[in-house]
Amino acid sequence: MMPETLSDIWVYLAASPLLALTITLVVYQGAQWLYGRAGRPALLNPVLISVVCLVAILAATGTPYQTYFEGAQFIHFLLGPATVALAIPLYRQFEKVRRSAVAVLASLLLGSMTAMGTALGIGWLMGLDQVSLVSLAPKSVTAPVAMGIAEKLGGLPSLTAVFVILTGILGGALGPALLDRMKIGDPAARGFALGTASHGIGTAQALQESEVAGAFSGLAMGLNALATAILLPLIWSFFG
Amino acid sequence: MLQALTAILLCQLAGETISAASGLPLPGPVIGMVILFAVLVIRKGVPRDIGVVGDALLANLSLLFVPAGVGIMQHAARLEDEAGAVVAALVGSALVTIAVTAFVMNRLGPGRGAGQSRSNEAESGGERG
């Protein structure tokens, strides 16, 4: 049957993945345009603006997240291949990475412990419950690993996913300004810090700065996933 | 183009299989990254098509996090109750982690002023053996 009225057309479109997919792409490109136009201020981070706009659109139209995700999952799926593709900048910059093996290991261990320790410490002081705390602790790690770790320790994986994205946005938005203020211009240090604290979103930011920063950031993201998966159960045993 | 995309997906598929079969705490795509890296090392270079596809994916990496980020709407109630603590922990932890990591890397890494090349060569010489 052909849809006859505007609301029939809406019902038809809202049920197909095309609408969610298209809206996500349109909103993101709008957010990128705004970000560039406004001179790249941290508060107008494109991921942040896109998420805010899309949540507002879904709330205004009464669309449940599950319906939206049926379309948006095609974008979400590409996270996997993109993670694999991080091997490319890593390979191109590997000579630099190999020469800094000692620095990489030291920064990884201290950075990873700091990420978990400060999240747990501040959250605990501010009175978060156990479930929120353990869902929060792996937030610096790339989403699929963080969710797996949280679940294993009794957290809520979908809540962890939200903390992971928020951490990514915060680190990607505030990190470069903080590093400028610390007068750290070395792309290896900048990239490694962004990737350790803010996984893929930090890496996306680092790739915008330079390929060296991107390579170190992607490396930090992978290594911190491993370090957190091993260390967090030990650290959590002091809290749990 | 198609071959390059297939190669990247094959790396991910192999990674997912290893992740599931071994019980390693690493997700499939991260293992897939290691596999692709090993392939590039063996081939001694990045095939042109793989470079094109990979760079296209990475140029739009931020976009790929948007769908998961919209999931925040599912946790509105819990986040409202704990907003202050969550924001303090996330902001505090992100800033301190970036500062500490960058500080250590800057002190020990490739960017540390004069005298670096000598000790770096010593390090890499040791590693080669």
Interface residues (C-beta under 8 A of the other chain):
Chain A: T24 L25 V27 Y28 P46 V47 S50 V51 L54 V55 L58 A59 Y65 Y68 F69 A72 Q73 I75 H76 L78 L79 G80 P81 A82 T83 V84 A85 L86 A87 I88 P89 L90 Y91 R92 F94 K96 R98 R99 S100 A101 V102 A103 V104 A106 S107 L110 G111 T114 A115 T118 A119 I122 G123 M126 G127 L128 D129 S132 L136 K139 S140 T142 A143 P144 V145 G148 I149 S158 L159 A161 V162 F163 V164 I165 L166 T167 G168 I169 L170 G171 G172 L174 G175 L178 L179 M182 I184 G185 D186 P187 A188 A189 R190 F192 A193 L194 T196 A197 S198 G200 I201 T203 A204 Q205 L207 G214 F216 G218 A220 G222 A225 L226 A229 I230
Chain B: L5 I8 L9 C11 Q12 G15 P25 L26 P27 G28 P29 V30 G32 M33 V34 I35 L36 F37 L40 V41 V46 I50 G51 V53 G54 D55 L57 L58 A59 L61 S62 L63 L64 F65 V66 P67 A68 G69 V70 G71 I72 M73 Q74 H75 R78 L79 E82 G84 A85 V86 A88 A89 L90 V91 G92 S93 A94 L95 V96 T97 I98 A99 V100 T101 A102 F103 V104 M105 N106 R107 L108 G109 P110 G111 R112 N120 E123 S124 E127
